[in-house]
Amino acid sequence: MRFVDIPAPGGPEALILAEGPAPEPQPGEVLIRVAAAGINRPDVRQRQGSYPPPPGASPVPGLEVAGTVVAVGAGIDWPAVGDEVCALTPGGGYAELCRAPAAHCLPIPEGLDLIAAAALPETFFTVWYNLFMRAGLKTGERVLIHAGTSGIGTVALQLAAAFGAIPYATAAGAEKCQACRDLGAVAAIDRTRENFETALPGLTEGAKVDVVLDIVGGDYVAKNLRLLATHGRLTQVSFIKPSEVTVDAKLLMTKCLTWTGSTLRPRSLEEKAEIARQLRAQVWPLLESGRVKPLVNATFPLEEVAEAHRLMESDRHIGKIVLTVTG
């Protein structure tokens, strides 16, 4: 089979197309013929050498796929050979064939094709786990979502609005701010023109926010904590800026704040299976009704994976970037 290899860490040119044997599904796993694979920031970090796969995971990058099940391991009731699924994977997605835990597979939502479905697992698992399971976002609460046009941001804005929260966003430039409003933000702050910490109170009539979803880090963290209301929650899902930050920790005590976060890839099989169950019950109906949808900005064939990574690093895209793998 064809797959993307990283012989040595580096820039996008470090990604090369290679040939190798097909993986075999282990007990509890399925083998998927990959039609499409989503690209995510952790893939970029893995290529750069700062995010190695966990023990036992494929060294091939790619954390989400959509395609057709072609083989199943022992002990599986669903999915079956021939079923079309999308799946969260611990690695191996940039390939013609990919193993995935059966419990981390989800059916293709009615009305979506395999390319759109490949943009679902990583971001929807991440947002649901962090924004709803960990931060406990509730109807009527104000939530600030940074990088609103990223893959994470576009999903978080839609889900927050769909579940009755009041979302605000930050983004870079007028076009991206308008995209945030189109996705459900009641207001968007252009980070290239304004300091979000001073701009947000003017949009909320001085009210603090209940939840912040942050993928930026750095100096954003201290600002996030200051913007939170009493009993507010900051959930950290990534660090584009440095992860070593200086904050006034007294705020955690005086405002009874919660600062939490997670990295999805090393979570246990059981934790990720529970996220999948909740998504299927609570979010998949929204996808099938069209109330929520993945935003695919661009697709690239597997042979142009380096160009796909260059677009990811350019930060010009709005939404997801997807590799097309097999027909």
Secondary structure, DSSP 4 states (H G I P E B T S, - for coil): -EEEE-SS--SGGG-EEEE-PPP-PPTTEEEEEEEEEEE-HHHHHHHHTSSPPPTTS-SS--SEEEEEEEEE-TT--SS-TT-EEEEE-SS--SBSEEEEEGGGEEEPPTT--HHHHHTSHHHHHHHIIIIIIIS---TT-EEEESSTTSHHHHHHHHHHHHTT-EEEEEESSHHHHHHHHHTT-SEEEETTTS-HHHHHHHHTTTPPEEEEEES--TTHHHHHHHHEEEEEEEEE---SS-S-----THHHHHTT-EEEE--STTS-HHHHHHHHHHHHHHTHHHHHHTSS---EEEEEEGGGHHHHHHHHHHT--SSEEEEE---
